[in-house]
Amino acid sequence: MRARLGQPLLALLAAFALLMASAPLASAQDESSEGSSAGATRASKPKASLPDIEDEVMCPVCGTLLSLAAEAPQANDQRKLIRRLIDQGLTKEEIKDRLVEEFGPEVLATPDTKGFDLAAWIVPGLAIVLVGGAIIVGLRRWRRTGDGDEPRPASKLDSEDAKRLEEDLARYEL
């Protein structure tokens, strides 16, 4: 029966691992499909907003989210630039591309889904799956060793140890 209980759990872990591995690929595919639809009119694209972009952009000076960098002069300048780009009618992705051109890729709060940065998406998911698997294996081993309510039988004492035990018990009058 134990083998049957473990199979769905292993299948669930495998499905989770596959989902984690395919998420960056789907994101990359979405980015490539956006590039192919560049001929579409800007009117069909949603208008960008400052709070929406602030949550995905970092202040290049202090290294925090732009929405958290309240009084930094560089953050205020960056907000002004974002507002100007919004007023020009640029989409959120176009604004983020312009910010990357000006400040470098470190300005984005989320890592890229290509190259070495792909590890930032895969490693945490893989770590969760591995830790979950280790917990399951550990729990199964722990359960196996503690199946019975009765204590394990002690090993036989040799006659000298048995005699010494009896003397100690007699001394304490237990």
BALOBA-1460 file (C-alpha; in Angstrom, 3 decimals):
// residues 174
<rec num="1" residu="m" x="0.000" y="0.000" z="0.000"/>
<rec num="2" residu="r" x="2.888" y="2.341" z="0.708"/>
<rec num="3" residu="a" x="4.149" y="2.063" z="-2.841"/>
<rec num="4" residu="r" x="0.759" y="3.172" z="-4.151"/>
<rec num="5" residu="l" x="0.749" y="6.229" z="-1.864"/>
<rec num="6" residu="g" x="4.194" y="7.315" z="-3.026"/>
<rec num="7" residu="q" x="3.461" y="7.140" z="-6.741"/>
<rec num="8" residu="p" x="0.970" y="10.051" z="-6.879"/>
<rec num="9" residu="l" x="3.284" y="12.123" z="-4.735"/>
<rec num="10" residu="l" x="6.232" y="11.466" z="-7.016"/>
<rec num="11" residu="a" x="4.066" y="12.248" z="-10.033"/>
<rec num="12" residu="l" x="3.033" y="15.525" z="-8.407"/>
<rec num="13" residu="l" x="6.665" y="16.434" z="-7.720"/>
<rec num="14" residu="a" x="7.617" y="15.585" z="-11.292"/>
<rec num="15" residu="a" x="4.763" y="17.717" z="-12.648"/>
<rec num="16" residu="f" x="5.823" y="20.613" z="-10.424"/>
<rec num="17" residu="a" x="9.424" y="20.323" z="-11.606"/>
<rec num="18" residu="l" x="8.272" y="20.279" z="-15.229"/>
<rec num="19" residu="l" x="6.083" y="23.332" z="-14.635"/>
<rec num="20" residu="m" x="8.961" y="25.216" z="-13.026"/>
<rec num="21" residu="a" x="11.256" y="24.327" z="-15.916"/>
<rec num="22" residu="s" x="8.737" y="25.365" z="-18.569"/>
<rec num="23" residu="a" x="7.746" y="28.740" z="-17.041"/>
<rec num="24" residu="p" x="10.819" y="30.616" z="-18.302"/>
<rec num="25" residu="l" x="10.440" y="29.003" z="-21.713"/>
<rec num="26" residu="a" x="6.836" y="30.187" z="-21.943"/>
<rec num="27" residu="s" x="7.914" y="33.671" z="-20.918"/>
<rec num="28" residu="a" x="10.587" y="33.688" z="-23.613"/>
<rec num="29" residu="q" x="8.025" y="32.517" z="-26.168"/>
<rec num="30" residu="d" x="5.677" y="35.361" z="-25.137"/>
<rec num="31" residu="e" x="8.492" y="37.861" z="-25.627"/>
<rec num="32" residu="s" x="9.225" y="36.546" z="-29.108"/>
<rec num="33" residu="s" x="5.550" y="36.667" z="-30.085"/>
<rec num="34" residu="e" x="5.367" y="40.293" z="-28.900"/>
<rec num="35" residu="g" x="8.245" y="41.144" z="-31.200"/>
<rec num="36" residu="s" x="6.447" y="39.616" z="-34.170"/>
<rec num="37" residu="s" x="3.336" y="41.701" z="-33.545"/>
<rec num="38" residu="a" x="5.262" y="45.001" z="-33.637"/>
<rec num="39" residu="g" x="3.177" y="46.111" z="-36.600"/>
<rec num="40" residu="a" x="0.061" y="46.249" z="-34.475"/>
<rec num="41" residu="t" x="-1.197" y="49.696" z="-33.586"/>
<rec num="42" residu="r" x="-0.316" y="51.210" z="-30.238"/>
<rec num="43" residu="a" x="-3.985" y="51.905" z="-29.602"/>
<rec num="44" residu="s" x="-4.583" y="48.192" z="-29.082"/>
<rec num="45" residu="k" x="-1.848" y="47.983" z="-26.424"/>
<rec num="46" residu="p" x="-2.727" y="48.905" z="-22.843"/>
<rec num="47" residu="k" x="-1.446" y="52.237" z="-21.609"/>
<rec num="48" residu="a" x="1.420" y="52.068" z="-19.134"/>
<rec num="49" residu="s" x="1.176" y="53.612" z="-15.671"/>
<rec num="50" residu="l" x="3.896" y="54.839" z="-13.321"/>
<rec num="51" residu="p" x="2.928" y="52.587" z="-10.358"/>
<rec num="52" residu="d" x="2.870" y="49.551" z="-12.644"/>
<rec num="53" residu="i" x="6.358" y="50.261" z="-13.958"/>
<rec num="54" residu="e" x="7.760" y="51.335" z="-10.569"/>
<rec num="55" residu="d" x="7.156" y="47.830" z="-9.193"/>
<rec num="56" residu="e" x="9.322" y="46.263" z="-11.896"/>
<rec num="57" residu="v" x="12.191" y="48.759" z="-12.064"/>
<rec num="58" residu="m" x="15.096" y="49.289" z="-9.667"/>
<rec num="59" residu="c" x="16.759" y="52.529" z="-8.641"/>
<rec num="60" residu="p" x="20.265" y="52.306" z="-10.146"/>
<rec num="61" residu="v" x="21.846" y="54.121" z="-7.186"/>
<rec num="62" residu="c" x="20.332" y="52.469" z="-4.110"/>
<rec num="63" residu="g" x="19.408" y="49.099" z="-5.671"/>
<rec num="64" residu="t" x="15.843" y="48.980" z="-4.312"/>
<rec num="65" residu="l" x="12.559" y="48.987" z="-6.163"/>
<rec num="66" residu="l" x="11.817" y="52.398" z="-7.588"/>
<rec num="67" residu="s" x="8.516" y="52.458" z="-5.690"/>
<rec num="68" residu="l" x="10.473" y="52.123" z="-2.402"/>
<rec num="69" residu="a" x="13.138" y="54.735" z="-3.233"/>
<rec num="70" residu="a" x="11.040" y="57.690" z="-2.083"/>
<rec num="71" residu="e" x="13.451" y="60.595" z="-1.741"/>
<rec num="72" residu="a" x="16.505" y="59.593" z="-3.777"/>
<rec num="73" residu="p" x="17.271" y="62.262" z="-6.425"/>
<rec num="74" residu="q" x="18.163" y="59.585" z="-9.002"/>
<rec num="75" residu="a" x="14.839" y="57.824" z="-8.335"/>
<rec num="76" residu="n" x="12.958" y="61.106" z="-8.830"/>
<rec num="77" residu="d" x="14.804" y="61.692" z="-12.122"/>
<rec num="78" residu="q" x="13.964" y="58.164" z="-13.216"/>
<rec num="79" residu="r" x="10.284" y="58.736" z="-12.390"/>
<rec num="80" residu="k" x="10.295" y="61.933" z="-14.474"/>
<rec num="81" residu="l" x="11.778" y="59.999" z="-17.391"/>
<rec num="82" residu="i" x="9.123" y="57.285" z="-17.036"/>
<rec num="83" residu="r" x="6.352" y="59.908" z="-16.948"/>
<rec num="84" residu="r" x="7.728" y="61.513" z="-20.131"/>
<rec num="85" residu="l" x="7.844" y="58.142" z="-21.871"/>
<rec num="86" residu="i" x="4.265" y="57.375" z="-20.758"/>
<rec num="87" residu="d" x="3.157" y="60.749" z="-22.130"/>
<rec num="88" residu="q" x="4.799" y="59.844" z="-25.455"/>
<rec num="89" residu="g" x="2.467" y="56.812" z="-25.591"/>
<rec num="90" residu="l" x="5.070" y="54.081" z="-25.097"/>
<rec num="91" residu="t" x="3.980" y="50.727" z="-23.731"/>
<rec num="92" residu="k" x="5.300" y="49.231" z="-20.518"/>
<rec num="93" residu="e" x="7.739" y="46.955" z="-22.364"/>
<rec num="94" residu="e" x="8.986" y="49.793" z="-24.547"/>
<rec num="95" residu="i" x="9.593" y="51.943" z="-21.472"/>
<rec num="96" residu="k" x="11.467" y="49.119" z="-19.760"/>
<rec num="97" residu="d" x="13.569" y="48.671" z="-22.915"/>
<rec num="98" residu="r" x="14.441" y="52.391" z="-22.885"/>
<rec num="99" residu="l" x="15.390" y="52.198" z="-19.205"/>
<rec num="100" residu="v" x="17.647" y="49.223" z="-19.942"/>
<rec num="101" residu="e" x="19.296" y="51.211" z="-22.757"/>
<rec num="102" residu="e" x="19.954" y="54.119" z="-20.410"/>
<rec num="103" residu="f" x="20.790" y="52.392" z="-17.094"/>
<rec num="104" residu="g" x="21.719" y="48.833" z="-18.099"/>
<rec num="105" residu="p" x="19.980" y="45.493" z="-17.433"/>
<rec num="106" residu="e" x="20.413" y="45.881" z="-13.647"/>
<rec num="107" residu="v" x="17.546" y="48.382" z="-13.695"/>
<rec num="108" residu="l" x="15.008" y="45.551" z="-14.132"/>
<rec num="109" residu="a" x="13.725" y="43.936" z="-10.936"/>
<rec num="110" residu="t" x="13.251" y="40.536" z="-12.563"/>
<rec num="111" residu="p" x="16.106" y="38.652" z="-14.185"/>
<rec num="112" residu="d" x="16.159" y="37.889" z="-17.888"/>
<rec num="113" residu="t" x="14.837" y="34.529" z="-19.089"/>
<rec num="114" residu="k" x="17.850" y="33.845" z="-21.284"/>
<rec num="115" residu="g" x="21.429" y="32.761" z="-20.683"/>
<rec num="116" residu="f" x="22.868" y="32.633" z="-17.192"/>
<rec num="117" residu="d" x="19.972" y="34.671" z="-15.735"/>
<rec num="118" residu="l" x="17.716" y="31.724" z="-16.489"/>
<rec num="119" residu="a" x="19.273" y="30.065" z="-13.423"/>
<rec num="120" residu="a" x="17.547" y="32.674" z="-11.231"/>
<rec num="121" residu="w" x="14.234" y="31.177" z="-12.321"/>
<rec num="122" residu="i" x="15.179" y="27.487" z="-12.320"/>
<rec num="123" residu="v" x="17.353" y="27.113" z="-9.196"/>
<rec num="124" residu="p" x="14.722" y="28.158" z="-6.601"/>
<rec num="125" residu="g" x="12.110" y="25.842" z="-8.116"/>
<rec num="126" residu="l" x="14.597" y="23.000" z="-8.299"/>
<rec num="127" residu="a" x="15.637" y="23.639" z="-4.689"/>
<rec num="128" residu="i" x="12.006" y="23.496" z="-3.552"/>
<rec num="129" residu="v" x="11.479" y="20.198" z="-5.376"/>
<rec num="130" residu="l" x="14.682" y="18.699" z="-3.953"/>
<rec num="131" residu="v" x="13.940" y="19.819" z="-0.388"/>
<rec num="132" residu="g" x="10.380" y="18.500" z="-0.709"/>
<rec num="133" residu="g" x="11.718" y="15.166" z="-1.940"/>
<rec num="134" residu="a" x="14.236" y="15.017" z="0.921"/>
<rec num="135" residu="i" x="11.479" y="15.705" z="3.441"/>
<rec num="136" residu="i" x="9.320" y="12.966" z="1.954"/>
<rec num="137" residu="v" x="12.180" y="10.456" z="1.993"/>
<rec num="138" residu="g" x="13.064" y="11.429" z="5.564"/>
<rec num="139" residu="l" x="9.463" y="11.102" z="6.746"/>
<rec num="140" residu="r" x="9.126" y="7.696" z="5.135"/>
<rec num="141" residu="r" x="12.293" y="6.431" z="6.807"/>
<rec num="142" residu="w" x="11.196" y="7.887" z="10.123"/>
<rec num="143" residu="r" x="7.780" y="6.254" z="9.818"/>
<rec num="144" residu="r" x="9.305" y="2.895" z="8.975"/>
<rec num="145" residu="t" x="11.463" y="2.877" z="12.088"/>
<rec num="146" residu="g" x="8.601" y="3.848" z="14.391"/>
<rec num="147" residu="d" x="5.872" y="1.463" z="13.185"/>
<rec num="148" residu="g" x="5.204" y="-0.437" z="16.424"/>
<rec num="149" residu="d" x="3.960" y="0.894" z="19.743"/>
<rec num="150" residu="e" x="6.121" y="-1.538" z="21.625"/>
<rec num="151" residu="p" x="9.756" y="-0.733" z="22.255"/>
<rec num="152" residu="r" x="12.351" y="-2.717" z="20.420"/>
<rec num="153" residu="p" x="13.639" y="-5.731" z="22.319"/>
<rec num="154" residu="a" x="16.858" y="-5.007" z="24.125"/>
<rec num="155" residu="s" x="19.884" y="-7.086" z="23.445"/>
<rec num="156" residu="k" x="20.594" y="-9.875" z="25.926"/>
<rec num="157" residu="l" x="22.850" y="-8.943" z="28.813"/>
<rec num="158" residu="d" x="25.734" y="-11.148" z="29.665"/>
<rec num="159" residu="s" x="25.700" y="-12.637" z="33.163"/>
<rec num="160" residu="e" x="28.128" y="-10.123" z="34.638"/>
<rec num="161" residu="d" x="26.082" y="-7.105" z="33.458"/>
<rec num="162" residu="a" x="22.830" y="-8.717" z="34.558"/>
<rec num="163" residu="k" x="24.256" y="-9.296" z="38.055"/>
<rec num="164" residu="r" x="25.458" y="-5.689" z="38.290"/>
<rec num="165" residu="l" x="22.019" y="-4.425" z="37.153"/>
<rec num="166" residu="e" x="20.260" y="-6.487" z="39.798"/>
<rec num="167" residu="e" x="22.577" y="-5.123" z="42.503"/>
<rec num="168" residu="d" x="21.947" y="-1.531" z="41.405"/>
<rec num="169" residu="l" x="18.171" y="-2.045" z="41.330"/>
<rec num="170" residu="a" x="18.270" y="-3.626" z="44.811"/>
<rec num="171" residu="r" x="20.264" y="-0.710" z="46.164"/>
<rec num="172" residu="y" x="17.641" y="1.819" z="45.011"/>
<rec num="173" residu="e" x="14.730" y="-0.392" z="46.135"/>
<rec num="174" residu="l" x="12.771" y="-0.001" z="42.980"/>
